[in-house]
Amino acid sequence: MRSTLLTALTVLAFTVACTAQSSTGDVSTKPLSTTDSTGATIMKTDEQWQAELTPEEYRILRQKGTERAFTGKYWDHHADGTYTCRGCGAPLFTSEQKYDSGCGWPSYYDAIDSGAIVTRPDYSHGMTRTEIVCARCGGHLGHVFDDGPMPTGLRYCVNSASLGFEQAKPETDPTNEPEKP
Ligand SMILES: [Zn+2]
């Protein structure tokens, strides 16, 4: 008899607890994901990108467009420095990795960092190519081909419109005391 009463009380208490819980269980807003399906960590709406980029940059970076060969800002650019993503500013290539491929687009035999660029198969326009996108913002950069020079044998063929450039700082005065470990 006592155990029956105890069971009844337990069930009652459990029911009350459940009811209380469900009555406060409001529909919470789902937290926004910090990455999208490409692993990009910067996500903006099309409207935001359009506001930040020129029409040409938007067409290339966000709609996988291609600038005409020999028309971009950087295909014949030889200054020392770092090429960055026009969409988010992430460093992508160095001037040492740039070489003259003759194709009319800025070409690099390697990326600044293996994690800076993501590759994806691209079957558009009846071709099989490997698309390269910025790992941070998912912006379309161009394609990578396997006809580049050593040591990698790769040619990262990039639209100038997808790039920014940060000039290297001028060399420090050689008469200054050299850095010692
Ligand atoms: Zn980017």
Residues whose N, C-alpha, C, O or C-beta is under 5 A from the ligand:
A	BS01	ZN	C85 G87 C88 G89 A90 C134 R136 C137 G138 G139
